[in-house]
Amino acid sequence: MPFFLVVFLFFSCVANSAPLSPNPDETQQTTIDEKGEPVHDQTVIISAPQDGSYLNKFKRSQSEEKEYFYTYKQSISPRIGVLVFDTDELFFLFGFHYMLASNNSPWHEIGTDLVSNGTGNFNWCYKWVFFETTRTRPFVKAGANLKLDPSLGLSNFVALQNYSLKIAIGIEDMLADPLSGRIDLEGLIGMSGYNYSLVLGYSWAW
C-alpha cells in the first residue's frame, strides 16, 4: 500500500510541475533593435468612419455650390485704387459705381471717381458679365468717360480733349450674400493721352 501511495504522489508532482503550453493569443513577438533593446511588435488598425460623415459633408458642399443661383439685378460698388498716366505720374482715386437694374447682359453701369490730382471722372459703360448667376462672375466693360476739371467749369462738357474711351476687365466673387468682392483693371484712351488704373472694391447687390 505505501508503494502505490508513493507512485501516486510522484506522478502527481510531475503533472503539477509540467509547464503550461503558451496561449497563441497571448504570445508576443519580440525583436531586438540596433541598440540591443527589445522592441515589441504592435499592430495599429486604422479604419474609415462607418457613417461616411466626411464624404457626405463633401458631397453636400458640392451640391450647395451647384445649387447656388445669383438672382440680383443691380448693385452699388464703392471702390479705391491707383491711377497711372502715360507720363508715369501716379495718383489715387476713390469713387462709386452703380449698375442699373436689368434681366441680362449687357448691363449699364455709371460711375464717378475723384482723383488725388484734383480732377474727376464720370463714365457710362456697357457691362458684359460671364457666368452671371454663379458666385464668381468675370466681366468686361466698354463705354465713354468724361474728365472733370474744376478750373474749366461748364467747359468740361464741350472740351473734346476731356472725352475718352473706357475699357475694363474685372471679376466679382461672392463673399457673403449679397456682398461680393470686386477687382477692376481699367484703361482710358483719349485725345489728351491715356491712363490705366487698378481698382479694388466691393459690390452690394439687391
Order of alpha helices (4+ residues) and beta strands (2+ residues): alpha-beta-beta-alpha-beta-beta-beta-beta-beta-beta-beta-beta
